[in-house]
C-alpha cells in the first residue's frame, strides 16, 4: 500500500495529548502525503478502566470499518489497547497497524547501540517478546506499576515517575521505553531529563515500511439474503454448518444474514400479480454490500430472476444457486440424463433454469411440470411457507403425479428448484416411481457446499 493512496485513521486515547500525536506525526509526514488523515481521540472517561478501554477502541474500529474507505489503515496509537490487537484484527476489515508492534520491530533501527532497556509502565515484560530476545530489560514492580497506572498527572505521580527513571539510569539502563499510555502521557516532561524511547517517533519514522507490509486481505464473511422463505433460510444455514469441516466454533464460516421476509412474493411479481420484488431484493443486497462481507448467496431460486437484472452492478461476487446446481448435474457422471424441474411458476415462466441449461448444459433435456402438476406443486410449496408445522407426507404426495409424469418420459434426475422443496426430500434421495428410479438434486445443499468451498479457498489465500 502506497502512502499517497492511504486513508489513515489515527486512533488514540485523550490520555495521550492530541497535540503530541499531531506534532509527532507532522514531524515526519505532511497531511498531503496521504489521501486523507483523520485523528480520532477517545475521551478519558471512555477509557477509564480495562473493559471501557476495550469496548471504546473496538467501537471506534467498527466506525472506521463502516466508513468503507478503500485503502484505509487504522493506526492504533494506544500502548494499552495494543494488547488486544489480535482480537481487533479478527473482527476488522480495515488493516490495523499497532503502535506497540511497530515500536518493538523498529526500535533497533531508530535507537542503535542499545543494550539495556527500561520498560516504564509495564510490571512484566511478557508483552515485549522482541525486546526480551534482544536486550537486557529492567521493569517496574507491581506496586510501582499501579502507582503510575492512573492518569491523574498529579505532582505526586510525576515525582514518582521521575524517581523510577532515575533508578533505571542508576541501574545502567541505556534508554527508558514508554510502554503504557500513562507513561507516554508524561513524555514531554521526561525527555528533558532522561534518555527516553518514544514509540510514536519509531512508528511514524517507519510508517512507510509499516504500510508497505500491511495486508489488505480481509476476513471472510458470507452475506446471505434470507427470508425467502424463513424456513428455507434456516435450512440453508444448517447445510452450511453440516458441510464445514471444523474442530471448533472458531473454524466455522462467519455469516451475516439480511433476513427480509417482507420482500414481495417473487412468483406473484413475475406474473404481475403483486408488488415488484426487485427493489426489496436489491435493497437487501445493497445492505450487505455496506457490511464487511466477502460474497453473497441467496437461498431462493426464483429470486435469481431479479438478481440477474443487476448482478453486473454488484461490488461483491454472487454465488449463483442455479449455475452451481446445473454444473453439479453436469459432473455427476451420468450419461446425458433427462432432467425434471420442480420449481415455482415464477421460475418456470422467467426461464432462469432453462436459459442457464441452454448456456452451460445445452445437451441435457429439461422437463417442466404440466399446468395441473404445477398447481399441485405450488400448493405444496405454499403449505411449507404457510405453516412451520406443515404435513411433510401430505406435501410429498401432492408431488407424486408430477413425478409419475416425469418418470413416464424417462426423467432420472429431478431438481428441487424451490428452496422449500428440500424440506420434503433429501439431496440425492432416490424414489421409485412406477418402477423407475428418480434421484433428487437439492440446490440448497449444492449452494451451501459452494459457499464452504469459497470460504476454504479464501482461508488458503487462493482468492
Kinemage of the C-alpha trace (Angstrom):
@kinemage 1
@onewidth
@group {chain A} dominant
@subgroup {mainchain}
@vectorlist {calphas} color= white
{ca unk a 1} P 0.000 0.000 0.000
{ca unk a 2} L 1.433 3.388 -1.046
{ca unk a 3} L 1.339 6.457 1.225
{ca unk a 4} L -0.443 8.640 -1.329
{ca unk a 5} L -3.238 6.058 -1.669
{ca unk a 6} L -3.793 5.619 2.053
{ca unk a 7} L -6.610 6.817 4.274
{ca unk a 8} L -5.189 6.909 7.809
{ca unk a 9} L -7.229 6.732 10.987
{ca unk a 10} L -5.008 7.805 13.906
{ca unk a 11} L -6.805 6.259 16.848
{ca unk a 12} L -5.745 7.198 20.370
{ca unk a 13} L -6.938 7.989 23.865
{ca unk a 14} L -7.083 11.547 25.273
{ca unk a 15} L -4.614 10.337 27.900
{ca unk a 16} L -2.019 10.866 25.197
{ca unk a 17} L -2.427 14.543 24.260
{ca unk a 18} L -3.691 15.152 20.730
{ca unk a 19} L -1.032 17.842 20.376
{ca unk a 20} L 1.666 15.217 20.982
{ca unk a 21} L 0.161 12.844 18.383
{ca unk a 22} L -0.175 15.580 15.773
{ca unk a 23} L 3.240 17.125 16.469
{ca unk a 24} L 4.989 13.758 16.206
{ca unk a 25} L 3.086 12.742 13.050
{ca unk a 26} L 3.653 16.014 11.215
{ca unk a 27} L 7.327 15.988 12.158
{ca unk a 28} L 7.812 13.113 9.701
{ca unk a 29} L 4.866 13.455 7.294
{ca unk a 30} L 2.745 16.045 5.529
{ca unk a 31} L -1.012 15.586 5.517
{ca unk a 32} L -0.896 15.995 1.741
{ca unk a 33} L 1.236 12.833 1.516
{ca unk a 34} L -1.941 10.826 2.082
{ca unk a 35} L -5.382 10.605 0.536
{ca unk a 36} L -6.857 11.508 3.932
{ca unk a 37} L -5.801 11.622 7.592
{ca unk a 38} L -8.325 11.514 10.431
{ca unk a 39} L -7.451 11.939 14.105
{ca unk a 40} L -9.851 10.006 16.361
{ca unk a 41} L -9.483 10.710 20.052
{ca unk a 42} L -11.349 8.697 22.693
{ca unk a 43} L -12.298 10.513 25.867
{ca unk a 44} L -10.566 9.809 29.172
{ca unk a 45} L -13.865 8.648 30.636
{ca unk a 46} L -14.373 6.192 27.763
{ca unk a 47} L -11.017 4.527 28.539
{ca unk a 48} L -11.039 4.841 32.330
{ca unk a 49} L -10.951 1.085 33.033
{ca unk a 50} L -9.964 -2.048 31.138
{ca unk a 51} L -13.449 -3.004 29.912
{ca unk a 52} L -14.278 0.551 28.845
{ca unk a 53} L -10.945 0.804 27.044
{ca unk a 54} L -11.503 -2.442 25.114
{ca unk a 55} L -15.065 -1.620 24.084
{ca unk a 56} L -14.366 2.028 23.254
{ca unk a 57} L -11.467 1.185 20.966
{ca unk a 58} L -13.478 -1.596 19.372
{ca unk a 59} L -16.395 0.782 18.734
{ca unk a 60} L -14.003 3.244 17.119
{ca unk a 61} L -12.566 0.472 14.928
{ca unk a 62} L -16.096 -0.548 13.922
{ca unk a 63} L -16.768 3.083 12.948
{ca unk a 64} L -13.690 3.085 10.709
{ca unk a 65} L -14.919 -0.122 9.075
{ca unk a 66} L -18.387 1.306 8.482
{ca unk a 67} L -16.931 4.226 6.538
{ca unk a 68} L -15.899 1.579 3.991
{ca unk a 69} L -12.917 3.568 2.658
{ca unk a 70} L -10.688 1.910 0.080
{ca unk a 71} L -7.019 1.578 1.107
{ca unk a 72} L -7.807 2.576 4.686
{ca unk a 73} L -5.446 1.751 7.577
{ca unk a 74} L -6.019 2.172 11.295
{ca unk a 75} L -3.004 3.291 13.335
{ca unk a 76} L -3.712 2.009 16.835
{ca unk a 77} L -1.823 4.657 18.822
{ca unk a 78} L -2.541 3.213 22.239
{ca unk a 79} L 0.000 1.047 24.012
{ca unk a 80} L -2.703 -0.122 26.421
{ca unk a 81} L -5.145 -1.125 23.664
{ca unk a 82} L -2.383 -2.777 21.602
{ca unk a 83} L -2.557 -5.859 23.808
{ca unk a 84} L -5.964 -6.579 22.223
{ca unk a 85} L -4.840 -6.023 18.619
{ca unk a 86} L -5.234 -9.669 17.587
{ca unk a 87} L -8.877 -9.636 18.720
{ca unk a 88} L -9.465 -6.302 16.964
{ca unk a 89} L -7.935 -7.605 13.734
{ca unk a 90} L -10.098 -10.723 13.768
{ca unk a 91} L -13.195 -8.510 13.560
{ca unk a 92} L -11.901 -5.696 11.363
{ca unk a 93} L -11.931 -5.489 7.578
{ca unk a 94} L -9.599 -2.486 7.767
{ca unk a 95} L -5.936 -3.394 8.435
{ca unk a 96} L -4.604 -2.294 11.830
{ca unk a 97} L -1.042 -1.139 12.492
{ca unk a 98} L -0.211 -1.459 16.171
{ca unk a 99} L 1.957 1.163 17.893
{ca unk a 100} L 3.357 -1.450 20.265
{ca unk a 101} L 4.262 -3.926 17.499
{ca unk a 102} L 5.973 -1.299 15.375
{ca unk a 103} L 7.803 0.073 18.419
{ca unk a 104} L 9.350 -3.316 19.115
{ca unk a 105} L 10.038 -4.248 15.492
{ca unk a 106} L 11.752 -0.988 14.511
{ca unk a 107} L 13.243 0.031 17.857
{ca unk a 108} L 16.766 -1.072 16.932
{ca unk a 109} L 16.697 0.960 13.707
{ca unk a 110} L 15.798 4.202 15.475
{ca unk a 111} L 17.825 3.530 18.641
{ca unk a 112} L 21.018 1.600 17.657
{ca unk a 113} L 23.779 0.544 20.075
{ca unk a 114} L 21.345 -0.053 22.960
{ca unk a 115} L 21.971 -2.942 25.372
{ca unk a 116} L 19.757 -2.299 28.386
{ca unk a 117} L 16.144 -1.124 28.049
{ca unk a 118} L 13.988 0.010 30.959
{ca unk a 119} L 10.245 -0.507 30.486
{ca unk a 120} L 8.366 2.366 32.063
{ca unk a 121} L 4.810 1.437 32.901
{ca unk a 122} L 4.984 -2.328 32.493
{ca unk a 123} L 5.266 -4.604 35.517
{ca unk a 124} L 6.070 -7.720 33.490
{ca unk a 125} L 7.865 -7.951 30.141
{ca unk a 126} L 5.604 -10.717 28.778
{ca unk a 127} L 4.165 -8.440 26.073
{ca unk a 128} L 7.646 -7.449 24.963
{ca unk a 129} L 8.989 -10.684 23.499
{ca unk a 130} L 11.019 -8.884 20.834
{ca unk a 131} L 12.710 -6.706 23.457
{ca unk a 132} L 13.301 -9.716 25.658
{ca unk a 133} L 15.199 -11.530 22.892
{ca unk a 134} L 17.472 -8.602 22.045
{ca unk a 135} L 18.023 -6.605 25.238
{ca unk a 136} L 18.552 -6.799 28.967
{ca unk a 137} L 15.310 -5.468 30.450
{ca unk a 138} L 14.503 -3.511 33.584
{ca unk a 139} L 10.886 -3.376 34.763
{ca unk a 140} L 8.798 -1.745 37.438
{ca unk a 141} L 7.487 -3.998 40.161
{ca unk a 142} L 3.732 -4.453 40.547
{ca unk a 143} L 3.265 -1.715 43.154
{ca unk a 144} L 5.277 0.799 41.157
{ca unk a 145} L 3.265 -0.009 38.052
{ca unk a 146} L -0.013 0.577 39.907
{ca unk a 147} L 1.266 3.911 41.166
{ca unk a 148} L 1.671 5.312 37.669
{ca unk a 149} L -1.211 3.478 36.012
{ca unk a 150} L -3.675 6.230 36.949
{ca unk a 151} L -3.949 9.192 34.610
{ca unk a 152} L -4.235 11.894 37.260
{ca unk a 153} L -0.972 13.595 36.220
{ca unk a 154} L -0.583 14.865 39.772
{ca unk a 155} L 2.686 16.322 41.085
{ca unk a 156} L 2.995 13.233 43.289
{ca unk a 157} L 2.679 10.892 40.328
{ca unk a 158} L 5.143 12.865 38.187
{ca unk a 159} L 7.639 12.853 41.083
{ca unk a 160} L 7.255 9.070 41.402
{ca unk a 161} L 7.824 8.560 37.669
{ca unk a 162} L 10.918 10.752 37.747
{ca unk a 163} L 12.278 8.734 40.684
{ca unk a 164} L 11.708 5.466 38.804
{ca unk a 165} L 13.560 6.878 35.801
{ca unk a 166} L 16.498 7.936 37.987
{ca unk a 167} L 16.603 4.413 39.445
{ca unk a 168} L 16.646 2.906 35.931
{ca unk a 169} L 19.556 5.084 34.868
{ca unk a 170} L 21.475 4.334 38.080
{ca unk a 171} L 20.991 0.632 37.258
{ca unk a 172} L 22.723 1.290 33.916
{ca unk a 173} L 19.697 1.400 31.642
{ca unk a 174} L 20.700 2.896 28.297
{ca unk a 175} L 17.214 4.118 27.476
{ca unk a 176} L 13.736 4.237 29.017
{ca unk a 177} L 10.916 2.926 26.817
{ca unk a 178} L 7.407 4.310 27.247
{ca unk a 179} L 5.311 1.125 27.470
{ca unk a 180} L 1.835 2.244 28.526
{ca unk a 181} L -0.361 5.219 27.691
{ca unk a 182} L 0.167 6.668 31.166
{ca unk a 183} L 3.936 6.620 30.665
{ca unk a 184} L 3.684 8.075 27.170
{ca unk a 185} L 1.469 10.863 28.520
{ca unk a 186} L 4.480 12.136 30.508
{ca unk a 187} L 6.885 12.064 27.576
{ca unk a 188} L 7.246 15.850 27.358
{ca unk a 189} L 8.418 16.156 30.981
{ca unk a 190} L 10.653 13.075 30.960
{ca unk a 191} L 12.569 13.503 27.738
{ca unk a 192} L 14.135 16.735 29.011
{ca unk a 193} L 15.906 14.895 31.820
{ca unk a 194} L 16.203 11.256 30.718
{ca unk a 195} L 17.072 9.237 27.597
{ca unk a 196} L 13.612 8.129 26.534
{ca unk a 197} L 12.441 5.959 23.638
{ca unk a 198} L 9.350 7.440 22.022
{ca unk a 199} L 7.044 4.826 20.401
{ca unk a 200} L 5.340 7.490 18.286
{ca unk a 201} L 8.668 8.530 16.803
{ca unk a 202} L 9.503 4.908 15.974
{ca unk a 203} L 6.143 4.292 14.289
{ca unk a 204} L 5.997 7.497 12.290
{ca unk a 205} L 9.616 7.194 11.126
{ca unk a 206} L 8.938 3.633 9.928
{ca unk a 207} L 5.407 4.301 8.671
{ca unk a 208} L 6.234 3.848 5.004
{ca unk a 209} L 7.715 0.451 5.743
{ca unk a 210} L 4.783 -0.455 8.005
{ca unk a 211} L 2.235 0.422 5.311
{ca unk a 212} L 4.142 -1.454 2.619
{ca unk a 213} L 3.773 -4.651 4.653
{ca unk a 214} L 0.114 -4.138 5.543
{ca unk a 215} L -2.110 -6.997 4.474
{ca unk a 216} L -5.318 -5.828 2.835
{ca unk a 217} L -6.747 -9.347 2.808
{ca unk a 218} L -9.999 -9.162 4.700
{ca unk a 219} L -11.575 -11.809 6.906
{ca unk a 220} L -14.204 -13.844 5.054
{ca unk a 221} L -17.867 -13.353 5.896
{ca unk a 222} L -20.693 -14.746 3.785
{ca unk a 223} L -23.599 -12.372 3.209
{ca unk a 224} L -26.980 -14.080 2.864
{ca unk a 225} L -30.232 -12.533 1.654
{ca unk a 226} L -32.713 -14.507 3.740
{ca unk a 227} L -36.422 -14.646 4.448
{ca unk a 228} L -37.489 -16.085 1.060
{ca unk a 229} L -38.788 -18.066 2.913
{ca unk a 230} L -37.720 -18.185 6.546
{ca unk a 231} L -37.599 -21.981 6.868
{ca unk a 232} L -35.585 -22.219 3.656
{ca unk a 233} L -33.055 -19.723 5.064
{ca unk a 234} L -32.692 -21.766 8.233
{ca unk a 235} L -32.252 -24.916 6.142
{ca unk a 236} L -29.512 -23.228 4.104
{ca unk a 237} L -27.535 -22.100 7.169
{ca unk a 238} L -27.827 -25.575 8.723
{ca unk a 239} L -26.475 -27.098 5.499
{ca unk a 240} L -23.514 -24.704 5.520
{ca unk a 241} L -22.687 -25.862 9.042
{ca unk a 242} L -23.078 -29.515 8.025
{ca unk a 243} L -20.757 -29.013 5.032
{ca unk a 244} L -17.986 -27.354 7.081
{ca unk a 245} L -15.088 -29.379 8.436
{ca unk a 246} L -14.359 -27.727 11.769
{ca unk a 247} L -12.952 -28.798 15.097
{ca unk a 248} L -14.129 -25.724 16.991
{ca unk a 249} L -16.672 -22.901 16.790
{ca unk a 250} L -13.950 -20.564 15.557
{ca unk a 251} L -13.267 -22.654 12.430
{ca unk a 252} L -16.806 -22.216 11.096
{ca unk a 253} L -17.739 -19.663 8.458
{ca unk a 254} L -18.882 -16.214 9.653
{ca unk a 255} L -22.308 -15.492 8.164
{ca unk a 256} L -24.269 -12.242 8.021
{ca unk a 257} L -27.958 -12.836 7.210
{ca unk a 258} L -30.078 -9.963 5.921
{ca unk a 259} L -33.382 -11.585 6.867
{ca unk a 260} L -36.097 -9.862 4.826
{ca unk a 261} L -39.348 -11.889 4.766
{ca unk a 262} L -41.128 -8.643 3.789
{ca unk a 263} L -39.782 -8.881 0.219
{ca unk a 264} L -42.856 -9.287 -2.038
{ca unk a 265} L -43.702 -12.734 -3.392
{ca unk a 266} L -41.343 -13.429 -6.281
{ca unk a 267} L -43.747 -15.520 -8.362
{ca unk a 268} L -46.577 -13.011 -7.978
{ca unk a 269} L -44.166 -10.275 -9.035
{ca unk a 270} L -43.001 -12.132 -12.153
{ca unk a 271} L -46.607 -12.910 -13.084
{ca unk a 272} L -47.524 -9.225 -12.496
{ca unk a 273} L -49.986 -10.274 -9.822
{ca unk a 274} L -48.276 -8.487 -6.929
{ca unk a 275} L -45.740 -5.841 -5.928
{ca unk a 276} L -42.365 -5.732 -7.664
{ca unk a 277} L -39.847 -7.818 -5.695
{ca unk a 278} L -36.870 -6.216 -7.470
{ca unk a 279} L -36.478 -3.301 -5.058
{ca unk a 280} L -36.674 -5.438 -1.907
{ca unk a 281} L -34.024 -7.862 -3.193
{ca unk a 282} L -31.823 -5.037 -4.471
{ca unk a 283} L -32.094 -3.208 -1.129
{ca unk a 284} L -31.174 -6.350 0.840
{ca unk a 285} L -28.123 -6.966 -1.354
{ca unk a 286} L -27.011 -3.327 -1.037
{ca unk a 287} L -27.348 -3.535 2.747
{ca unk a 288} L -24.975 -6.496 2.692
{ca unk a 289} L -22.534 -4.599 0.482
{ca unk a 290} L -22.301 -1.956 3.212
{ca unk a 291} L -21.182 -4.597 5.694
{ca unk a 292} L -17.813 -6.369 5.768
{ca unk a 293} L -18.984 -9.356 3.725
{ca unk a 294} L -16.900 -11.110 1.064
{ca unk a 295} L -19.517 -12.804 -1.113
{ca unk a 296} L -23.308 -13.032 -1.356
{ca unk a 297} L -25.592 -16.047 -1.538
{ca unk a 298} L -29.375 -16.010 -1.961
{ca unk a 299} L -31.151 -19.254 -0.984
{ca unk a 300} L -34.150 -18.590 -3.210
{ca unk a 301} L -34.217 -19.893 -6.765
{ca unk a 302} L -36.901 -17.537 -8.094
{ca unk a 303} L -35.094 -14.502 -6.658
{ca unk a 304} L -32.281 -15.108 -9.155
{ca unk a 305} L -34.525 -13.765 -11.905
{ca unk a 306} L -34.284 -10.369 -10.200
{ca unk a 307} L -30.618 -10.775 -9.236
{ca unk a 308} L -29.735 -11.353 -12.886
{ca unk a 309} L -31.070 -7.893 -13.687
{ca unk a 310} L -28.461 -6.093 -11.560
{ca unk a 311} L -25.713 -8.576 -10.654
{ca unk a 312} L -23.281 -6.830 -13.015
{ca unk a 313} L -23.564 -3.778 -10.753
{ca unk a 314} L -22.618 -5.675 -7.587
{ca unk a 315} L -19.288 -4.974 -5.935
{ca unk a 316} L -19.190 -8.492 -4.451
{ca unk a 317} L -19.261 -11.929 -6.085
{ca unk a 318} L -22.666 -13.648 -6.184
{ca unk a 319} L -22.562 -17.412 -5.600
{ca unk a 320} L -25.303 -18.449 -8.023
{ca unk a 321} L -27.562 -21.303 -6.840
{ca unk a 322} L -28.821 -22.161 -10.332
{ca unk a 323} L -25.465 -22.186 -12.083
{ca unk a 324} L -23.876 -24.330 -9.379
{ca unk a 325} L -26.822 -26.754 -9.458
{ca unk a 326} L -26.602 -27.297 -13.210
{ca unk a 327} L -22.812 -27.678 -13.115
{ca unk a 328} L -23.276 -30.250 -10.352
{ca unk a 329} L -25.613 -32.295 -12.558
{ca unk a 330} L -23.177 -31.952 -15.462
{ca unk a 331} L -20.432 -33.536 -13.330
{ca unk a 332} L -22.497 -36.326 -11.772
{ca unk a 333} L -21.084 -38.794 -14.274
{ca unk a 334} L -24.493 -39.718 -15.709
{ca unk a 335} L -24.803 -40.186 -19.448
{ca unk a 336} L -26.997 -37.327 -20.662
{ca unk a 337} L -29.693 -37.718 -18.015
{ca unk a 338} L -33.160 -36.355 -18.656
{ca unk a 339} L -33.774 -33.698 -16.029
{ca unk a 340} L -37.074 -32.728 -14.429
{ca unk a 341} L -37.528 -29.327 -12.813
{ca unk a 342} L -39.734 -28.820 -9.762
{ca unk a 343} L -39.894 -25.041 -9.309
{ca unk a 344} L -42.292 -22.151 -8.787
{ca unk a 345} L -44.426 -20.773 -11.577
{ca unk a 346} L -42.220 -17.681 -11.438
{ca unk a 347} L -39.029 -19.663 -12.005
{ca unk a 348} L -40.602 -21.639 -14.860
{ca unk a 349} L -42.034 -18.557 -16.545
{ca unk a 350} L -38.883 -16.464 -16.162
{ca unk a 351} L -36.724 -19.155 -17.756
{ca unk a 352} L -33.944 -18.841 -15.185
{ca unk a 353} L -33.282 -22.592 -15.260
{ca unk a 354} L -33.972 -23.227 -18.947
{ca unk a 355} L -31.773 -20.298 -20.017
{ca unk a 356} L -28.888 -21.459 -17.807
{ca unk a 357} L -29.243 -25.014 -19.107
{ca unk a 358} L -29.035 -23.608 -22.629
{ca unk a 359} L -25.818 -21.763 -21.744
{ca unk a 360} L -23.874 -24.457 -19.904
{ca unk a 361} L -25.671 -27.795 -20.468
{ca unk a 362} L -27.486 -27.494 -23.777
{ca unk a 363} L -27.159 -31.242 -24.449
{ca unk a 364} L -29.296 -32.115 -21.415
{ca unk a 365} L -33.042 -32.302 -21.915
{ca unk a 366} L -35.102 -30.365 -19.364
{ca unk a 367} L -38.723 -31.203 -18.499
{ca unk a 368} L -41.177 -28.952 -16.649
{ca unk a 369} L -44.484 -29.836 -14.962
{ca unk a 370} L -47.839 -29.730 -16.716
{ca unk a 371} L -50.247 -26.983 -15.675
{ca unk a 372} L -52.151 -29.351 -13.364
{ca unk a 373} L -48.962 -30.720 -11.827
{ca unk a 374} L -47.615 -27.157 -11.432
{ca unk a 375} L -50.726 -26.153 -9.464
{ca unk a 376} L -50.245 -29.095 -7.090
{ca unk a 377} L -46.564 -28.209 -6.769
{ca unk a 378} L -47.415 -24.614 -5.812
{ca unk a 379} L -49.854 -25.868 -3.200
{ca unk a 380} L -47.090 -27.973 -1.605
{ca unk a 381} L -44.628 -25.065 -1.674
{ca unk a 382} L -47.043 -22.616 -0.061
{ca unk a 383} L -48.122 -25.183 2.543
{ca unk a 384} L -44.490 -25.273 3.714
{ca unk a 385} L -44.264 -21.469 3.653
{ca unk a 386} L -47.569 -21.042 5.451
{ca unk a 387} L -47.134 -23.440 8.359
{ca unk a 388} L -43.888 -24.340 10.182
{ca unk a 389} L -45.722 -27.493 11.304
{ca unk a 390} L -46.517 -28.486 7.694
{ca unk a 391} L -47.538 -32.072 6.964
{ca unk a 392} L -44.468 -33.401 5.186
{ca unk a 393} L -46.056 -36.601 3.889
{ca unk a 394} L -49.138 -34.794 2.554
{ca unk a 395} L -46.904 -32.314 0.711
{ca unk a 396} L -44.838 -35.152 -0.782
{ca unk a 397} L -47.988 -36.841 -2.030
{ca unk a 398} L -49.018 -33.656 -3.840
{ca unk a 399} L -45.889 -34.030 -5.980
{ca unk a 400} L -46.333 -37.694 -6.903
{ca unk a 401} L -48.475 -37.140 -10.045
{ca unk a 402} L -45.802 -34.804 -11.408
{ca unk a 403} L -43.067 -37.326 -10.622
{ca unk a 404} L -45.055 -40.080 -12.338
{ca unk a 405} L -45.381 -37.935 -15.449
{ca unk a 406} L -41.648 -37.207 -15.341
{ca unk a 407} L -40.855 -40.903 -14.928
{ca unk a 408} L -43.010 -41.796 -17.937
{ca unk a 409} L -40.795 -39.514 -20.034
{ca unk a 410} L -37.597 -41.129 -18.799
{ca unk a 411} L -36.591 -38.421 -16.292
{ca unk a 412} L -33.957 -39.806 -13.918
{ca unk a 413} L -32.789 -36.594 -12.207
{ca unk a 414} L -35.179 -34.143 -10.573
{ca unk a 415} L -34.166 -30.674 -9.386
{ca unk a 416} L -35.797 -29.443 -6.176
{ca unk a 417} L -35.818 -25.965 -7.712
{ca unk a 418} L -37.572 -24.092 -4.910
{ca unk a 419} L -35.827 -23.853 -1.529
{ca unk a 420} L -38.951 -25.107 0.296
{ca unk a 421} L -38.817 -28.432 -1.583
{ca unk a 422} L -35.579 -29.731 0.045
{ca unk a 423} L -37.591 -29.690 3.271
{ca unk a 424} L -39.670 -32.505 1.707
{ca unk a 425} L -36.919 -34.563 0.003
{ca unk a 426} L -33.223 -35.035 0.726
{ca unk a 427} L -30.302 -34.351 -1.576
{ca unk a 428} L -29.549 -37.455 -3.692
{ca unk a 429} L -32.584 -39.228 -2.255
{ca unk a 430} L -33.873 -41.842 -4.685
{ca unk a 431} L -37.554 -42.669 -5.059
{ca unk a 432} L -39.119 -45.361 -7.165
{ca unk a 433} L -41.915 -44.024 -9.335
{ca unk a 434} L -43.833 -46.612 -11.396
{ca unk a 435} L -40.763 -48.841 -11.230
{ca unk a 436} L -38.481 -46.031 -12.415
{ca unk a 437} L -35.788 -44.535 -10.146
{ca unk a 438} L -35.606 -40.762 -9.808
{ca unk a 439} L -32.732 -39.012 -7.994
{ca unk a 440} L -33.471 -35.682 -6.274
{ca unk a 441} L -30.933 -32.860 -6.560
{ca unk a 442} L -31.054 -30.223 -3.811
{ca unk a 443} L -29.772 -26.814 -4.973
{ca unk a 444} L -29.719 -25.588 -1.349
{ca unk a 445} L -27.162 -28.246 -0.395
{ca unk a 446} L -25.151 -27.518 -3.545
{ca unk a 447} L -25.169 -23.775 -2.805
{ca unk a 448} L -24.110 -24.421 0.795
{ca unk a 449} L -21.209 -26.609 -0.367
{ca unk a 450} L -20.186 -23.991 -2.938
{ca unk a 451} L -20.113 -21.324 -0.220
{ca unk a 452} L -17.979 -23.539 2.033
{ca unk a 453} L -15.590 -24.213 -0.881
{ca unk a 454} L -15.348 -20.450 -1.467
{ca unk a 455} L -14.644 -19.932 2.249
{ca unk a 456} L -11.901 -22.596 2.213
{ca unk a 457} L -10.277 -21.026 -0.850
{ca unk a 458} L -10.207 -17.692 0.949
{ca unk a 459} L -8.567 -19.252 4.018
{ca unk a 460} L -5.847 -20.726 1.793
{ca unk a 461} L -5.250 -17.330 0.181
{ca unk a 462} L -6.469 -18.517 -3.222
{ca unk a 463} L -8.987 -15.663 -3.597
